[in-house]
Amino acid sequence: MSMPASGSGVSAIVAGLSGVVDEHLRWLTQWHKAALFTRDSGLSGPDAAPEPKGFAAWAGRVKHGSMAHQPAFDRLVQLHDQLHRMGRLTLMRAAEGDAPDYATYQAVLDKFDEFIQQCRRIERALSVAGSGIDPLTGLRNRTGLADEVSRELARFARTGQPFCVALCDLDKFKSVNDTYGHEAGDRVLVAAAGCLTRGIRAIDEAFRMGGEEILILLKETHLAEALVVLDRLRADLAATPVQLADGQVLHVTASFGAAEVMGEISVDALVDRADQALYAAKHGGRNRVEAWRETATP
């Protein structure tokens, strides 16, 4: 999940989200009284535990920033809506004399816990956003990527020492989220990141570019060597089982595109070459490794 770069903006979002959590903790106390002790407390119906106003105000501020289109934010909004829809329905029935049974009561509490956990997850992600570490996978994020590749470009210019960049993209990842949910998607990302990290040397680097795309920087490596490494990573990933929360096991594959540094080139141009190779791997059938090669000029 990519996050806003501005430190002051991040601080404001974190502070606002902390306020949302505090407000919902107070709301839950009101909801308990209204749902379980309607006759004793004199409280009745949804008005006895009105939906907190802070979340709508917080979400209204966030939707104008870079976080607005992040799946984590969309999921939080969805959980908030589900929680309060379930809460209102329970209070309406309680006001009519239909006290909630255990299953209904527990369902609201489970949804509340899920909502708070998502709030905390976003808080943690925002807190480490400036550290350059992706909170989900533990990989480095885009922060520092350009500097790292620029250092290798400078080394190549001085000494001719080769290196390669490769882009890894999980195949049909959207169908995992659509079929099994975002938690399953997160598990797949964590498993893939772990597999890639274990498969590269300590001097190499892996960066989460966003979504399901990971950039691998293979230092002191020619293209032929890089292709061997990447094909091993591809096979290791395909053989790695991902266990979901319900016990199901998924097997996922990934496509790789690689490019070796050649002549004078910018960071963006080198990554673009890897992206072109990745495009070829995707359209060549997926679960494969392709290399960018300079075509001869007629």
PENOR-V893650 format. One record per pair of residues at least 6 apart in sequence whose C-alpha atoms are under 8 Angstrom apart, sorted by the first residue. I is the first residue (numbers start at 1). J is the second residue. D is the distance in whole Angstrom. If there is no record, write none. Layout:
i:I j:J d:D
i:I j:J d:D
This chain:
i:1 j:70 d:7
i:1 j:71 d:8
i:1 j:72 d:7
i:1 j:125 d:8
i:1 j:134 d:8
i:1 j:210 d:7
i:1 j:211 d:7
i:2 j:67 d:7
i:2 j:70 d:8
i:2 j:129 d:8
i:2 j:210 d:7
i:3 j:66 d:7
i:3 j:67 d:6
i:3 j:125 d:8
i:3 j:126 d:6
i:3 j:129 d:6
i:4 j:10 d:6
i:4 j:65 d:7
i:4 j:66 d:6
i:4 j:67 d:7
i:4 j:129 d:8
i:5 j:129 d:8
i:5 j:130 d:7
i:7 j:130 d:8
i:10 j:126 d:6
i:10 j:127 d:8
i:13 j:58 d:8
i:13 j:62 d:7
i:14 j:123 d:6
i:14 j:126 d:7
i:14 j:127 d:8
i:16 j:58 d:6
i:17 j:55 d:8
i:17 j:58 d:7
i:17 j:119 d:7
i:17 j:123 d:7
i:19 j:54 d:7
i:20 j:54 d:6
i:20 j:55 d:6
i:20 j:58 d:8
i:21 j:116 d:7
i:21 j:119 d:7
i:23 j:52 d:6
i:23 j:54 d:7
i:24 j:52 d:7
i:27 j:49 d:6
i:27 j:50 d:8
i:27 j:51 d:7
i:27 j:52 d:7
i:30 j:48 d:7
i:30 j:49 d:5
i:31 j:48 d:7
i:31 j:49 d:5
i:31 j:87 d:8
i:31 j:91 d:8
i:33 j:41 d:7
i:33 j:43 d:8
i:34 j:41 d:8
i:34 j:43 d:5
i:34 j:44 d:6
i:34 j:45 d:7
i:34 j:48 d:6
i:34 j:49 d:7
i:34 j:91 d:7
i:34 j:94 d:8
i:35 j:90 d:7
i:35 j:91 d:5
i:35 j:94 d:6
i:35 j:99 d:7
i:35 j:100 d:7
i:36 j:94 d:8
i:36 j:99 d:7
i:36 j:100 d:8
i:37 j:43 d:8
i:38 j:44 d:6
i:38 j:94 d:7
i:38 j:95 d:7
i:44 j:91 d:7
i:44 j:92 d:8
i:44 j:94 d:8
i:44 j:95 d:5
i:45 j:88 d:8
i:45 j:91 d:5
i:45 j:92 d:5
i:45 j:93 d:8
i:45 j:94 d:7
i:45 j:95 d:5
i:46 j:87 d:8
i:46 j:88 d:5
i:46 j:89 d:8
i:46 j:91 d:5
i:46 j:92 d:6
i:51 j:84 d:7
i:59 j:77 d:8
i:62 j:68 d:6
i:63 j:69 d:8
i:67 j:73 d:7
i:68 j:74 d:8
i:72 j:118 d:8
i:72 j:122 d:7
i:75 j:118 d:8
i:76 j:115 d:7
i:76 j:118 d:6
i:76 j:119 d:7
i:79 j:111 d:7
i:79 j:114 d:7
i:79 j:115 d:6
i:80 j:115 d:6
i:82 j:111 d:8
i:83 j:108 d:7
i:83 j:111 d:6
i:83 j:112 d:6
i:83 j:115 d:8
i:86 j:108 d:6
i:87 j:108 d:6
i:90 j:100 d:7
i:90 j:104 d:8
i:93 j:99 d:7
i:93 j:100 d:8
i:94 j:100 d:7
i:124 j:135 d:7
i:125 j:134 d:8
i:125 j:135 d:6
i:128 j:134 d:8
i:128 j:135 d:7
i:130 j:143 d:8
i:131 j:143 d:8
i:132 j:140 d:6
i:132 j:141 d:5
i:132 j:142 d:7
i:132 j:143 d:5
i:132 j:144 d:7
i:133 j:139 d:6
i:133 j:140 d:4
i:133 j:141 d:5
i:134 j:140 d:6
i:134 j:141 d:5
i:134 j:208 d:7
i:136 j:186 d:7
i:136 j:190 d:7
i:137 j:189 d:7
i:137 j:190 d:5
i:137 j:193 d:6
i:137 j:194 d:8
i:137 j:208 d:8
i:138 j:193 d:8
i:139 j:193 d:7
i:139 j:206 d:6
i:139 j:207 d:6
i:139 j:208 d:6
i:140 j:206 d:6
i:140 j:207 d:5
i:140 j:208 d:6
i:141 j:207 d:5
i:141 j:208 d:5
i:141 j:209 d:6
i:141 j:210 d:8
i:142 j:207 d:7
i:142 j:208 d:7
i:142 j:209 d:6
i:145 j:207 d:7
i:146 j:267 d:6
i:149 j:217 d:8
i:149 j:267 d:6
i:150 j:267 d:6
i:152 j:163 d:7
i:152 j:219 d:8
i:153 j:261 d:8
i:153 j:267 d:8
i:155 j:161 d:7
i:156 j:162 d:6
i:156 j:163 d:8
i:157 j:264 d:8
i:161 j:220 d:6
i:162 j:219 d:7
i:162 j:220 d:5
i:162 j:221 d:6
i:162 j:222 d:6
i:162 j:260 d:7
i:162 j:261 d:7
i:163 j:217 d:8
i:163 j:218 d:6
i:163 j:219 d:5
i:163 j:220 d:5
i:163 j:221 d:5
i:163 j:222 d:6
i:163 j:223 d:8
i:163 j:260 d:6
i:163 j:261 d:6
i:164 j:217 d:6
i:164 j:218 d:5
i:164 j:219 d:7
i:164 j:221 d:6
i:164 j:222 d:7
i:164 j:223 d:7
i:164 j:226 d:7
i:164 j:258 d:7
i:164 j:259 d:6
i:164 j:260 d:4
i:164 j:261 d:6
i:165 j:215 d:7
i:165 j:216 d:6
i:165 j:217 d:5
i:165 j:218 d:6
i:165 j:258 d:6
i:165 j:259 d:6
i:165 j:260 d:7
i:165 j:270 d:8
i:165 j:271 d:7
i:165 j:274 d:7
i:166 j:215 d:6
i:166 j:216 d:5
i:166 j:217 d:7
i:166 j:218 d:8
i:166 j:256 d:7
i:166 j:257 d:5
i:166 j:258 d:4
i:166 j:259 d:6
i:166 j:271 d:8
i:166 j:274 d:6
i:167 j:213 d:7
i:167 j:214 d:6
i:167 j:215 d:5
i:167 j:216 d:6
i:167 j:256 d:6
i:167 j:257 d:5
i:167 j:258 d:6
i:167 j:271 d:8
i:167 j:274 d:6
i:167 j:275 d:6
i:167 j:278 d:7
i:168 j:213 d:6
i:168 j:214 d:5
i:168 j:215 d:6
i:168 j:216 d:8
i:168 j:254 d:6
i:168 j:255 d:6
i:168 j:256 d:5
i:168 j:257 d:7
i:168 j:278 d:7
i:169 j:212 d:6
i:169 j:213 d:5
i:169 j:214 d:6
i:169 j:254 d:5
i:169 j:255 d:5
i:169 j:256 d:7
i:169 j:278 d:8
i:170 j:212 d:6
i:170 j:213 d:7
i:170 j:252 d:7
i:170 j:253 d:6
i:170 j:254 d:4
i:170 j:255 d:6
i:171 j:252 d:7
i:171 j:253 d:6
i:171 j:254 d:5
i:171 j:255 d:7
i:171 j:282 d:8
i:171 j:286 d:7
i:171 j:287 d:7
i:173 j:185 d:7
i:173 j:212 d:7
i:176 j:182 d:8
i:176 j:184 d:7
i:176 j:185 d:6
i:177 j:183 d:8
i:177 j:184 d:7
i:177 j:185 d:5
i:184 j:244 d:6
i:184 j:245 d:8
i:187 j:242 d:7
i:187 j:243 d:8
i:187 j:244 d:7
i:188 j:242 d:6
i:188 j:252 d:8
i:189 j:212 d:7
i:191 j:240 d:8
i:191 j:242 d:7
i:192 j:237 d:6
i:195 j:233 d:7
i:195 j:236 d:7
i:195 j:237 d:6
i:195 j:240 d:8
i:196 j:206 d:8
i:196 j:233 d:6
i:196 j:237 d:8
i:197 j:206 d:7
i:199 j:233 d:6
i:200 j:229 d:8
i:203 j:219 d:7
i:204 j:216 d:7
i:204 j:217 d:6
i:204 j:218 d:5
i:204 j:219 d:6
i:205 j:216 d:6
i:205 j:217 d:5
i:205 j:218 d:7
i:206 j:214 d:7
i:206 j:215 d:6
i:206 j:216 d:4
i:206 j:217 d:6
i:207 j:214 d:6
i:207 j:215 d:5
i:207 j:216 d:6
i:208 j:214 d:4
i:208 j:215 d:6
i:209 j:215 d:6
i:218 j:226 d:7
i:222 j:260 d:7
i:223 j:258 d:8
i:223 j:259 d:7
i:223 j:260 d:6
i:223 j:291 d:8
i:226 j:258 d:8
i:227 j:258 d:8
i:227 j:289 d:7
i:227 j:290 d:8
i:227 j:291 d:8
i:230 j:256 d:7
i:230 j:289 d:7
i:231 j:288 d:7
i:231 j:289 d:6
i:234 j:253 d:7
i:234 j:254 d:6
i:234 j:255 d:7
i:234 j:256 d:8
i:234 j:287 d:7
i:234 j:288 d:7
i:234 j:289 d:8
i:237 j:252 d:7
i:237 j:253 d:6
i:237 j:254 d:7
i:238 j:251 d:6
i:238 j:252 d:6
i:238 j:253 d:5
i:238 j:254 d:8
i:239 j:251 d:7
i:240 j:251 d:7
i:240 j:252 d:8
i:241 j:249 d:6
i:241 j:250 d:6
i:241 j:251 d:5
i:241 j:252 d:8
i:242 j:249 d:5
i:242 j:250 d:5
i:242 j:251 d:6
i:243 j:249 d:4
i:243 j:250 d:6
i:244 j:250 d:8
i:253 j:286 d:8
i:253 j:287 d:5
i:254 j:286 d:7
i:254 j:287 d:5
i:254 j:288 d:7
i:255 j:278 d:7
i:255 j:281 d:6
i:255 j:282 d:6
i:255 j:286 d:5
i:255 j:287 d:5
i:255 j:288 d:5
i:255 j:289 d:6
i:256 j:277 d:8
i:256 j:278 d:5
i:256 j:281 d:6
i:256 j:287 d:8
i:256 j:288 d:6
i:256 j:289 d:5
i:256 j:290 d:6
i:257 j:274 d:5
i:257 j:275 d:6
i:257 j:276 d:7
i:257 j:277 d:4
i:257 j:278 d:4
i:257 j:279 d:7
i:257 j:280 d:8
i:257 j:281 d:7
i:257 j:289 d:6
i:257 j:290 d:5
i:257 j:291 d:6
i:257 j:292 d:7
i:258 j:273 d:8
i:258 j:274 d:5
i:258 j:275 d:8
i:258 j:277 d:6
i:258 j:278 d:7
i:258 j:289 d:8
i:258 j:290 d:6
i:258 j:291 d:5
i:258 j:292 d:6
i:259 j:270 d:7
i:259 j:271 d:8
i:259 j:273 d:6
i:259 j:274 d:5
i:259 j:277 d:8
i:259 j:291 d:6
i:259 j:292 d:5
i:259 j:293 d:8
i:260 j:270 d:8
i:260 j:292 d:8
i:261 j:270 d:7
i:273 j:292 d:6
i:274 j:291 d:7
i:274 j:292 d:6
i:276 j:292 d:7
i:277 j:290 d:5
i:277 j:291 d:5
i:277 j:292 d:5
i:278 j:289 d:8
i:278 j:290 d:6
i:278 j:291 d:8
i:280 j:290 d:7
i:281 j:287 d:8
i:281 j:288 d:6
i:281 j:289 d:6
i:281 j:290 d:5
i:282 j:288 d:8
